[in-house]
């Protein structure tokens, strides 16, 4: 690009940045153009008027000269004629005078050097007085007046008859045109100066007007617009007046106020939704189709070790597993992939990686959420992440609560051995005092036997209430079930319930945490007892089916209504036949514990026909936990 093109581009950019500059330039060009047109027309008319007046004046002078010449010719006063021509040629404003005969020969001239020359023969018959501007051979511009001196009867002696010689001679007078040009130039300059003054006055007035009534309000409106763009929702134009721009500013202010109110309502709504999410105790995160966390609650940030405020830049696979690519759905369960593929809710267990490098076992419940974002429909995935460590802690508290309910039965089982111990100790003391050593030894053996019974009861209670260890182990299913049911024997007797225990002779074993398995058995057995407030039979059977172990709890109670059957595993859902209020967490925790061992709990029931709960667990040798 040349320097000229660069300068032109810079000038265009400079003009485009300011309405006032473009207005001033346009006004100036318009005024200058109109002034030039006016000046050309005026100068032309003025020059024509000057020429007309000059010609009229020349005509009067020529008439006087012609009369003087004719008079001199009639008197044949040639010297006087020469004097008159010379005197006339020396007058101010006259550049020269000469007279030619009809053939064009210069006979008289104010400039002696021109005598004898020829000016050019003209048609005598058509010869008329005339005046025109021309430039002479010496380069001088003149207004040349041509006046024919016609033949008269008085002149026939010298010039012959009028018919053959209609003109005696031709008078040429050259008037200096510089005076006429000077007057026109002076007038032109005066007009140009006046026009320039008018243009400047118009520009100044127009500039003030557009700055005062256009540019300043527009700049004020632009400042308010920039404030809105920066996020200042309180920005207003506040224009005064009632013209078009002021009305535009008023409309802008109303729009800005409406926008501020809408934004406030939107922020309040977003804050309410966030507070609603934060009120959920489980971690909640919402994922889009690109694995980004578009929203989450406080519990999830605490679970993942994230800051409590700010956006989350990492995708879900980086947050949960420290991966740099999405989880392969063929290798592990990806809730996002499963929900989008099946368009239904998904529940799974996963072990996430926390920011401090530790492991976080979570139960994930994922569901689709159809929304309209950015002008298109989109399916988001809402994930609820329950921290199993917290749940297990709550499960332990639930265990202690249930153990507390066993206190009466445990006290009954311990009471009889303690009474026997007291009787044996009294007898042993009496035998010792009487010197019967053998009798005293027998009574002490009885005490030892009864103490073993108390220890056995306390061990069963301890196994049920102890905190689950970190790793699973081989559990004897028959022992765990029978010992747990023994703690409920007294409660069953009080309710009139007979316990029918059927243990598999093959001694099935599972890979689990023994206290958790005992708690599952306790919850299922107690639920059965609560379903038979008027008495009945509880059948508990252990069996091995293929590579799985099944534990059946079947009661003859009131059964479960069809509308409640789908909800019995939901947290805090409770319907007891004896009218007592439960926590509604026993079955929920039992199923979660069973699934943590890659098992599950199935239920079959109908109102009035009892219920059958079956705990399914992988046999120890086939358990996935063995290879984890």
C-alpha positions as CSV (number, residue, x, y, z in Angstrom):
1,X,0.0,0.0,0.0
2,X,1.4,3.4,-1.0
3,X,1.8,6.4,1.4
4,X,-1.2,8.1,-0.3
5,X,-3.4,5.1,0.2
6,X,-2.3,4.8,3.9
7,X,-3.0,8.5,4.5
8,X,-6.4,8.2,2.8
9,X,-7.3,5.1,4.9
10,X,-6.2,6.9,8.1
11,X,-8.3,10.0,7.1
12,X,-11.4,7.7,6.5
13,X,-10.9,6.0,9.9
14,X,-10.5,9.4,11.6
15,X,-13.7,10.6,10.1
16,X,-15.7,7.4,10.9
17,X,-14.8,7.7,14.6
18,X,-16.7,10.9,15.0
19,X,-20.2,12.0,13.9
20,X,-19.2,15.6,14.5
21,X,-16.3,15.4,12.1
22,X,-18.4,13.8,9.3
23,X,-21.1,16.4,9.9
24,X,-18.5,19.3,9.7
25,X,-16.9,17.9,6.6
26,X,-20.2,17.3,4.9
27,X,-21.5,20.7,5.8
28,X,-18.3,22.4,4.7
29,X,-18.3,20.5,1.3
30,X,-21.9,21.4,0.8
31,X,-21.4,25.1,1.6
32,X,-18.2,25.3,-0.4
33,X,-19.9,23.6,-3.4
34,X,-22.9,25.9,-3.2
35,X,-20.7,28.9,-2.7
36,X,-18.6,28.0,-5.8
37,X,-21.7,27.5,-7.9
38,X,-23.1,30.8,-6.6
39,X,-19.8,32.5,-7.2
40,X,-19.5,31.3,-10.8
41,X,-23.0,32.4,-11.6
42,X,-22.7,35.7,-9.9
43,X,-19.2,36.5,-11.4
44,X,-20.5,35.5,-14.8
45,X,-23.6,37.8,-14.5
46,X,-21.4,40.5,-13.0
47,X,-18.9,40.3,-15.8
48,X,-21.7,40.3,-18.3
49,X,-23.2,43.4,-16.6
50,X,-19.8,45.1,-16.6
51,X,-19.2,44.3,-20.2
52,X,-22.7,45.6,-21.1
53,X,-22.1,48.8,-19.2
54,X,-18.7,49.1,-20.7
55,X,-20.0,48.5,-24.2
56,X,-22.7,51.1,-23.6
57,X,-20.1,53.6,-22.4
58,X,-17.9,52.7,-25.4
59,X,-20.8,53.2,-27.7
60,X,-21.3,56.7,-26.4
61,X,-17.6,57.5,-26.7
62,X,-17.5,56.0,-30.2
63,X,-20.4,58.2,-31.3
64,X,-18.5,61.3,-30.1
65,X,-15.3,60.1,-31.8
66,X,-17.1,59.3,-35.0
67,X,-18.7,62.8,-35.0
68,X,-15.3,64.4,-34.4
69,X,-13.7,62.3,-37.1
70,X,-16.4,63.0,-39.6
71,X,-16.2,66.7,-38.9
72,X,-12.4,66.5,-39.4
73,X,-12.8,64.6,-42.6
74,X,-15.3,67.1,-44.0
75,X,-12.9,69.9,-43.3
76,X,-10.0,67.8,-44.7
77,X,-8.1,68.6,-41.5
78,X,-5.7,65.6,-41.7
79,X,-3.4,67.1,-39.1
80,X,-6.2,67.7,-36.7
81,X,-7.4,64.1,-37.3
82,X,-3.9,62.8,-36.5
83,X,-3.8,64.9,-33.4
84,X,-7.2,63.7,-32.3
85,X,-6.3,60.0,-32.8
86,X,-3.0,60.5,-31.0
87,X,-4.6,62.4,-28.1
88,X,-7.3,59.8,-27.8
89,X,-4.8,57.0,-27.7
90,X,-3.0,58.6,-24.8
91,X,-6.1,58.7,-22.6
92,X,-6.3,56.5,-19.4
93,X,-8.0,53.2,-20.1
94,X,-7.4,53.4,-23.9
95,X,-4.7,51.1,-25.2
96,X,-4.7,52.3,-28.8
97,X,-6.7,53.9,-31.6
98,X,-6.4,53.4,-35.4
99,X,-8.4,54.1,-38.5
100,X,-8.3,52.0,-41.6
101,X,-9.6,52.7,-45.1
102,X,-12.2,50.3,-46.6
103,X,-9.3,48.1,-47.9
104,X,-7.9,47.6,-44.4
105,X,-4.9,49.9,-44.7
106,X,-4.1,51.7,-41.4
107,X,-4.2,55.4,-42.3
108,X,-4.2,57.0,-38.9
109,X,-3.0,55.5,-35.6
110,X,-2.1,56.5,-32.1
111,X,1.0,54.3,-32.5
112,X,3.0,55.7,-35.4
113,X,4.6,52.3,-35.9
114,X,1.3,50.9,-37.0
115,X,0.8,53.3,-39.9
116,X,0.7,51.7,-43.3
117,X,-0.1,48.3,-41.9
118,X,-3.1,46.2,-42.7
119,X,-5.6,45.0,-40.2
120,X,-7.6,42.7,-42.5
121,X,-10.3,43.4,-45.0
122,X,-13.8,42.9,-43.9
123,X,-17.0,42.8,-45.8
124,X,-18.1,46.4,-46.1
125,X,-21.7,45.6,-46.8
126,X,-22.1,43.7,-43.5
127,X,-20.0,46.0,-41.4
128,X,-21.7,47.0,-38.2
129,X,-20.5,48.6,-35.0
130,X,-19.2,46.0,-32.6
131,X,-17.3,45.4,-29.3
132,X,-15.4,42.3,-28.3
133,X,-12.6,41.1,-26.0
134,X,-9.4,39.9,-27.7
135,X,-5.7,39.5,-27.1
136,X,-3.4,41.6,-29.4
137,X,-0.2,40.4,-30.9
138,X,1.7,42.1,-28.1
139,X,-0.1,39.8,-25.6
140,X,-2.3,42.6,-24.1
141,X,-6.0,41.9,-23.5
142,X,-8.2,44.7,-24.8
143,X,-11.9,45.4,-25.4
144,X,-11.8,46.4,-29.1
145,X,-14.5,48.6,-30.4
146,X,-15.2,48.8,-34.2
147,X,-17.1,51.8,-35.6
148,X,-17.6,52.1,-39.4
149,X,-17.5,55.7,-40.7
150,X,-20.2,55.6,-43.4
151,X,-20.1,57.7,-46.6
152,X,-22.5,60.6,-46.9
153,X,-23.6,62.9,-49.6
154,X,-21.2,65.6,-48.2
155,X,-18.3,63.2,-48.8
156,X,-18.9,62.2,-52.5
157,X,-16.3,64.5,-53.8
158,X,-13.5,62.6,-52.1
159,X,-15.0,59.1,-51.6
160,X,-17.4,58.8,-54.5
161,X,-21.1,57.9,-54.5
162,X,-22.6,56.1,-51.5
163,X,-23.8,53.2,-53.6
164,X,-20.2,52.2,-54.6
165,X,-18.4,53.4,-51.5
166,X,-20.8,52.9,-48.5
167,X,-17.9,53.3,-45.9
168,X,-15.2,55.9,-45.9
169,X,-13.2,54.2,-43.1
170,X,-13.3,52.1,-39.9
171,X,-12.4,53.4,-36.5
172,X,-10.9,50.9,-34.1
173,X,-10.5,51.8,-30.4
174,X,-8.8,49.4,-28.0
175,X,-9.9,49.8,-24.4
176,X,-7.7,48.4,-21.6
177,X,-9.5,45.2,-20.4
178,X,-7.4,45.0,-17.2
179,X,-9.6,47.6,-15.4
180,X,-12.6,45.4,-16.2
181,X,-10.8,42.3,-15.1
182,X,-9.6,44.1,-11.9
183,X,-13.1,45.1,-11.0
184,X,-14.4,41.5,-11.6
185,X,-11.4,40.1,-9.6
186,X,-12.0,42.5,-6.7
187,X,-15.7,41.6,-6.7
188,X,-14.9,37.9,-6.9
189,X,-12.4,38.1,-4.0
190,X,-15.0,40.1,-2.0
191,X,-17.6,37.5,-2.7
192,X,-15.2,34.6,-1.9
193,X,-14.3,36.2,1.4
194,X,-17.9,36.8,2.3
195,X,-18.7,33.2,1.3
196,X,-15.8,31.9,3.3
197,X,-17.0,33.9,6.3
198,X,-20.5,32.6,5.9
199,X,-19.2,29.0,5.6
200,X,-17.2,29.4,8.8
201,X,-20.1,30.9,10.6
202,X,-22.4,28.1,9.4
203,X,-19.7,25.5,10.4
204,X,-19.3,27.0,13.8
205,X,-23.0,27.2,14.4
206,X,-23.6,23.7,13.0
207,X,-20.7,22.3,15.0
208,X,-22.1,23.8,18.2
209,X,-25.6,22.6,17.5
210,X,-24.6,19.0,16.7
211,X,-22.2,18.9,19.7
212,X,-24.9,20.3,22.0
213,X,-28.0,18.5,20.8
214,X,-26.6,15.4,19.1
215,X,-23.1,14.4,20.0
216,X,-23.3,15.1,23.7
217,X,-26.6,13.1,24.2
218,X,-25.3,10.3,22.0
219,X,-22.1,10.2,24.0
220,X,-24.1,10.1,27.2
221,X,-26.2,7.3,25.8
222,X,-23.1,5.4,24.7
223,X,-21.5,5.8,28.1
224,X,-24.6,4.2,29.7
225,X,-24.5,1.4,27.1
226,X,-20.8,0.7,27.9
227,X,-21.7,0.6,31.6
228,X,-24.3,-2.0,31.0
229,X,-21.9,-4.0,28.9
230,X,-19.4,-4.0,31.8
231,X,-22.1,-5.3,34.1
232,X,-23.1,-2.0,35.7
233,X,-26.9,-2.6,35.7
234,X,-27.5,0.7,37.4
235,X,-26.1,2.7,34.4
236,X,-28.7,5.2,33.0
237,X,-28.5,7.8,30.2
238,X,-30.6,10.4,32.1
239,X,-31.2,12.6,29.1
240,X,-33.2,15.8,29.4
241,X,-35.6,17.3,26.9
242,X,-38.4,16.0,24.7
243,X,-36.7,15.6,21.3
244,X,-36.1,12.3,19.5
245,X,-32.8,11.6,21.2
246,X,-34.2,12.4,24.6
247,X,-37.1,10.0,24.0
248,X,-34.6,7.4,22.8
249,X,-32.7,7.9,26.1
250,X,-35.9,7.5,28.1
251,X,-36.7,4.2,26.3
252,X,-33.1,3.0,27.0
253,X,-33.4,3.9,30.7
254,X,-36.7,1.9,30.9
255,X,-35.1,-1.0,29.1
256,X,-32.1,-0.9,31.5
257,X,-34.4,-0.8,34.5
258,X,-36.3,-3.8,33.2
259,X,-33.1,-5.6,32.5
260,X,-31.8,-4.8,36.1
261,X,-35.0,-6.2,37.6
262,X,-35.0,-9.3,35.4
263,X,-31.4,-9.9,36.2
264,X,-32.1,-9.5,40.0
265,X,-34.9,-12.0,39.8
266,X,-32.8,-14.4,37.8
267,X,-30.0,-14.1,40.3
268,X,-32.4,-14.7,43.2
269,X,-33.8,-17.7,41.4
270,X,-30.3,-19.1,40.8
271,X,-29.4,-18.4,44.4
272,X,-32.5,-20.2,45.6
273,X,-31.7,-23.2,43.3
274,X,-28.1,-23.3,44.6
275,X,-29.3,-23.1,48.2
276,X,-31.8,-25.9,47.4
277,X,-28.9,-28.0,46.0
278,X,-26.7,-27.2,49.0
279,X,-29.4,-28.4,51.4
280,X,-29.1,-31.9,49.9
281,X,-26.8,-33.9,52.3
282,X,-25.5,-36.1,49.4
283,X,-23.1,-34.8,46.8
284,X,-25.0,-33.6,43.7
285,X,-23.4,-32.6,40.4
286,X,-25.0,-31.9,37.0
287,X,-23.0,-33.0,33.9
288,X,-23.4,-31.9,30.3
289,X,-22.6,-34.0,27.2
290,X,-19.0,-32.8,27.2
291,X,-18.4,-34.2,30.7
292,X,-18.3,-30.7,32.3
293,X,-19.8,-30.0,35.7
294,X,-22.3,-27.2,35.0
295,X,-23.6,-27.1,38.6
296,X,-23.0,-28.8,41.9
297,X,-23.8,-28.5,45.6
298,X,-21.6,-27.8,48.6
299,X,-21.5,-31.5,49.7
300,X,-20.0,-32.5,46.3
301,X,-17.3,-29.8,46.6
302,X,-16.4,-31.1,50.0
303,X,-16.4,-34.7,48.8
304,X,-14.1,-33.9,45.9
305,X,-11.9,-31.5,47.8
306,X,-12.8,-28.5,45.6
307,X,-13.0,-24.8,46.5
308,X,-16.4,-23.8,47.9
309,X,-16.8,-21.1,45.2
310,X,-15.9,-20.6,41.6
311,X,-16.3,-22.6,38.4
312,X,-15.0,-26.2,38.0
313,X,-12.8,-26.4,35.0
314,X,-11.9,-30.2,35.1
315,X,-14.2,-32.7,33.4
316,X,-15.9,-35.4,35.6
317,X,-13.4,-38.1,34.6
318,X,-10.5,-36.0,35.7
319,X,-12.3,-35.1,39.0
320,X,-13.4,-38.6,39.8
321,X,-10.5,-40.8,38.5
322,X,-7.7,-38.4,37.6
323,X,-8.0,-39.5,33.9
324,X,-7.2,-37.3,30.9
325,X,-9.8,-39.0,28.7
326,X,-13.4,-40.2,29.2
327,X,-13.8,-43.5,31.0
328,X,-14.3,-46.4,28.5
329,X,-17.9,-47.7,29.0
330,X,-16.8,-51.2,28.1
331,X,-14.4,-51.4,31.0
332,X,-16.4,-49.6,33.8
333,X,-19.9,-48.2,34.3
334,X,-20.1,-44.6,33.2
335,X,-23.3,-43.1,34.5
336,X,-23.3,-40.3,31.9
337,X,-22.9,-42.9,29.0
338,X,-25.5,-45.2,30.4
339,X,-28.1,-42.5,31.1
340,X,-27.7,-41.0,27.6
341,X,-27.9,-44.5,26.0
342,X,-30.9,-45.8,27.9
343,X,-32.6,-42.5,28.7
344,X,-33.5,-43.7,32.2
345,X,-32.1,-43.7,35.7
346,X,-28.9,-45.6,36.6
347,X,-27.5,-46.7,40.0
348,X,-24.0,-47.9,40.5
349,X,-21.1,-48.1,43.0
350,X,-17.7,-46.5,42.2
351,X,-14.5,-45.7,43.9
352,X,-13.5,-42.1,43.2
353,X,-10.1,-40.5,43.8
354,X,-10.0,-37.5,46.1
355,X,-7.7,-34.5,45.8
356,X,-5.5,-35.7,48.6
357,X,-4.9,-39.0,46.9
358,X,-7.3,-41.0,49.0
359,X,-10.1,-43.2,47.8
360,X,-13.8,-42.3,48.1
361,X,-16.4,-45.0,47.8
362,X,-19.7,-43.6,46.5
363,X,-23.1,-44.9,45.5
364,X,-24.2,-43.0,42.4
365,X,-27.8,-42.4,41.4
366,X,-27.9,-40.8,37.9
367,X,-30.9,-39.5,36.1
368,X,-31.5,-37.6,32.8
369,X,-32.6,-33.9,32.8
370,X,-33.9,-32.5,29.6
371,X,-33.3,-28.8,29.3
372,X,-33.2,-26.1,26.6
373,X,-29.9,-24.2,26.6
374,X,-28.1,-21.9,24.1
375,X,-31.0,-22.2,21.7
376,X,-31.1,-26.0,21.5
377,X,-32.4,-29.0,23.4
378,X,-29.9,-30.9,25.6
379,X,-29.9,-33.8,27.9
380,X,-28.0,-33.2,31.1
381,X,-27.2,-35.9,33.7
382,X,-27.9,-35.3,37.4
383,X,-25.7,-37.5,39.7
384,X,-26.3,-38.0,43.4
385,X,-23.1,-39.3,45.0
386,X,-23.6,-40.8,48.4
387,X,-20.4,-41.2,50.5
388,X,-20.5,-44.9,51.6
389,X,-18.1,-44.1,54.4
390,X,-20.6,-41.7,55.9
391,X,-23.4,-44.2,55.2
392,X,-21.4,-47.0,56.9
393,X,-20.9,-44.7,59.9
394,X,-24.6,-44.1,59.9
395,X,-25.1,-47.9,59.5
396,X,-22.9,-48.4,62.6
397,X,-25.1,-46.0,64.5
398,X,-28.1,-47.8,63.3
399,X,-26.5,-51.1,64.5
400,X,-26.1,-49.7,67.9
401,X,-29.7,-48.5,67.9
402,X,-30.9,-52.0,66.9
403,X,-28.6,-53.6,69.5
404,X,-30.2,-51.4,72.1
405,X,-33.5,-52.8,71.2
406,X,-32.1,-56.3,71.9
407,X,-31.2,-55.3,75.4
408,X,-34.3,-57.0,76.9
409,X,-33.6,-60.3,75.1
410,X,-29.9,-60.2,75.9
411,X,-30.7,-59.5,79.6
412,X,-33.1,-62.5,79.7
413,X,-30.4,-64.8,78.2
414,X,-27.8,-63.6,80.7
415,X,-30.1,-63.6,83.6
416,X,-30.5,-67.4,83.9
417,X,-26.8,-68.2,83.7
418,X,-26.1,-65.5,86.3
419,X,-28.8,-66.9,88.6
420,X,-27.3,-70.4,88.2
421,X,-23.8,-68.9,89.0
422,X,-25.1,-67.3,92.1
423,X,-26.7,-70.5,93.3
424,X,-23.6,-72.5,92.5
425,X,-21.3,-70.1,94.3
426,X,-23.5,-70.2,97.5
427,X,-23.5,-74.0,97.3
428,X,-19.7,-74.1,96.8
429,X,-19.1,-71.8,99.8
430,X,-21.3,-74.1,102.0
431,X,-19.5,-77.2,100.7
432,X,-16.1,-75.6,101.4
433,X,-17.1,-74.7,104.9
434,X,-18.3,-78.2,105.5
435,X,-15.1,-79.7,104.1
436,X,-16.7,-81.3,101.1
437,X,-14.1,-80.4,98.5
438,X,-15.4,-82.6,95.7
439,X,-18.9,-81.0,96.0
440,X,-17.3,-77.5,95.9
441,X,-15.3,-78.5,92.8
442,X,-18.5,-79.6,91.0
443,X,-20.2,-76.3,91.9
444,X,-17.2,-74.3,90.5
445,X,-17.4,-76.3,87.3
446,X,-21.1,-75.3,87.0
447,X,-20.1,-71.7,87.5
448,X,-17.5,-72.0,84.7
449,X,-20.1,-73.5,82.4
450,X,-22.6,-70.7,83.0
451,X,-19.9,-68.0,82.6
452,X,-19.2,-69.5,79.1
453,X,-22.8,-69.0,78.3
454,X,-22.6,-65.3,79.3
455,X,-19.4,-64.9,77.3
456,X,-21.1,-66.6,74.3
457,X,-24.0,-64.1,74.4
458,X,-21.7,-61.1,74.8
459,X,-19.6,-62.3,71.9
460,X,-22.6,-62.6,69.7
461,X,-23.7,-59.1,70.7
462,X,-20.2,-57.8,70.1
463,X,-19.9,-59.3,66.6
464,X,-23.1,-57.6,65.7
465,X,-22.3,-54.1,67.1
466,X,-18.6,-53.9,66.2
467,X,-17.4,-51.4,63.5
468,X,-16.8,-53.0,60.1
469,X,-13.1,-53.6,59.3
470,X,-11.7,-52.1,56.1
471,X,-11.3,-55.4,54.2
472,X,-13.8,-58.3,53.7
473,X,-13.2,-61.8,54.9
474,X,-14.5,-65.3,54.7
475,X,-17.8,-65.5,56.7
476,X,-19.5,-68.7,57.8
477,X,-23.1,-67.9,56.8
478,X,-24.8,-70.6,59.0
479,X,-22.9,-69.4,62.1
480,X,-23.6,-65.7,61.4
481,X,-27.3,-66.3,60.9
482,X,-27.9,-68.7,63.8
483,X,-26.0,-66.6,66.3
484,X,-27.9,-63.4,65.2
485,X,-31.3,-65.2,65.5
486,X,-30.4,-66.4,69.0
487,X,-30.4,-62.8,70.1
488,X,-34.0,-62.5,68.9
489,X,-35.2,-65.6,70.6
490,X,-36.7,-63.9,73.7
491,X,-38.4,-61.2,71.5
492,X,-39.9,-63.8,69.3
493,X,-41.3,-65.7,72.3
494,X,-42.9,-62.6,73.6
495,X,-44.6,-62.0,70.2
496,X,-45.7,-65.6,69.8
497,X,-43.5,-66.1,66.8
498,X,-41.8,-69.5,66.2
499,X,-38.4,-69.3,64.4
500,X,-37.9,-72.2,62.0
501,X,-34.1,-72.2,61.2
502,X,-33.0,-74.4,58.2
503,X,-29.3,-74.4,57.7
504,X,-27.6,-75.7,54.6
505,X,-25.5,-78.8,55.5
506,X,-22.8,-77.7,53.1
507,X,-21.8,-74.7,55.3
508,X,-21.9,-72.0,52.7
509,X,-19.4,-69.2,53.0
510,X,-19.3,-65.7,51.5
511,X,-16.7,-63.0,51.2
512,X,-18.0,-60.0,53.2
513,X,-17.6,-58.1,56.4
514,X,-19.1,-60.3,59.1
515,X,-20.7,-57.6,61.2
516,X,-22.4,-56.2,58.1
517,X,-23.8,-59.6,57.2
518,X,-25.1,-60.1,60.8
519,X,-26.7,-56.6,60.6
520,X,-28.5,-57.6,57.3
521,X,-29.8,-60.8,59.0
522,X,-30.9,-58.8,62.1
523,X,-32.8,-56.2,60.0
524,X,-34.6,-58.8,57.9
525,X,-35.5,-60.9,60.9
526,X,-36.7,-57.9,62.9
527,X,-38.8,-56.7,59.9
528,X,-40.4,-60.1,59.9
529,X,-41.2,-60.0,63.6
530,X,-42.7,-56.5,63.2
531,X,-45.0,-57.9,60.5
532,X,-46.5,-60.5,62.8
533,X,-47.7,-58.6,65.9
534,X,-50.3,-61.4,66.5
535,X,-47.8,-64.2,66.2
536,X,-46.8,-66.5,63.4
537,X,-43.8,-68.4,61.9
538,X,-40.5,-67.0,60.7
539,X,-38.7,-69.4,58.4
540,X,-35.0,-68.7,57.8
541,X,-33.2,-70.9,55.4
542,X,-29.6,-70.9,54.0
543,X,-28.7,-72.6,50.7
544,X,-26.2,-72.6,47.9
545,X,-27.6,-72.1,44.3
546,X,-24.8,-72.5,41.8
547,X,-22.1,-70.1,42.7
548,X,-24.4,-68.0,44.8
549,X,-25.6,-68.2,48.4
550,X,-29.2,-67.4,49.3
551,X,-30.6,-66.6,52.7
552,X,-34.4,-66.6,52.9
553,X,-36.5,-64.8,55.5
554,X,-40.2,-65.8,55.1
555,X,-42.9,-64.7,57.5
556,X,-46.6,-65.3,57.8
557,X,-47.4,-61.7,58.6
558,X,-49.8,-59.2,57.0
559,X,-47.7,-58.8,53.8
560,X,-46.8,-55.6,51.9
561,X,-49.3,-53.6,49.8
562,X,-48.6,-53.3,46.1
563,X,-48.3,-49.5,46.2
564,X,-45.7,-49.8,49.0
565,X,-43.7,-52.6,47.5
566,X,-41.6,-50.3,45.2
567,X,-40.8,-48.0,48.1
568,X,-39.7,-50.3,50.9
569,X,-36.0,-49.8,50.1
570,X,-36.3,-46.0,49.9
571,X,-34.6,-44.2,52.8
572,X,-36.9,-43.1,55.6
573,X,-39.9,-45.1,54.3
574,X,-41.6,-47.0,57.1
575,X,-44.8,-49.0,57.4
576,X,-45.0,-51.3,60.5
577,X,-47.9,-53.6,61.2
578,X,-47.5,-53.2,65.0
579,X,-48.1,-49.4,64.7
580,X,-44.7,-48.5,66.0
581,X,-42.7,-45.8,64.2
582,X,-39.4,-47.0,62.6
583,X,-36.5,-45.0,61.2
584,X,-37.2,-46.3,57.6
585,X,-33.5,-47.0,57.1
586,X,-33.1,-50.7,58.0
587,X,-33.9,-52.1,54.5
588,X,-32.2,-49.2,52.7
589,X,-28.9,-49.8,54.6
590,X,-29.3,-53.6,54.2
591,X,-29.6,-53.4,50.4
592,X,-26.7,-50.9,50.2
593,X,-24.5,-53.3,52.3
594,X,-25.6,-56.3,50.2
595,X,-24.7,-54.5,47.0
596,X,-21.3,-53.5,48.4
597,X,-20.6,-57.2,48.5
598,X,-21.9,-57.6,44.9
599,X,-25.2,-59.0,46.1
600,X,-28.7,-57.8,46.4
601,X,-32.0,-58.3,48.2
602,X,-35.2,-59.5,46.4
603,X,-38.7,-59.3,47.9
604,X,-42.0,-61.1,47.1
605,X,-45.2,-60.2,48.9
606,X,-48.8,-59.4,48.6
607,X,-51.2,-57.9,51.2
608,X,-52.4,-60.5,53.7
609,X,-50.0,-63.3,52.4
610,X,-46.8,-62.6,54.2
611,X,-43.5,-61.6,52.7
612,X,-40.3,-63.4,51.4
613,X,-37.0,-61.5,51.5
614,X,-34.1,-63.3,49.9
615,X,-30.5,-62.1,50.3
616,X,-28.4,-63.1,47.3
617,X,-24.6,-63.1,47.7
618,X,-21.7,-64.5,45.6
619,X,-20.2,-67.7,47.0
620,X,-16.7,-66.9,48.5
621,X,-14.8,-68.6,45.7
622,X,-16.8,-66.7,43.0
623,X,-16.9,-63.3,44.7
624,X,-15.6,-60.4,42.6
625,X,-14.1,-59.0,45.8
626,X,-11.7,-61.9,45.8
627,X,-10.0,-60.4,42.7
628,X,-10.5,-56.7,43.5
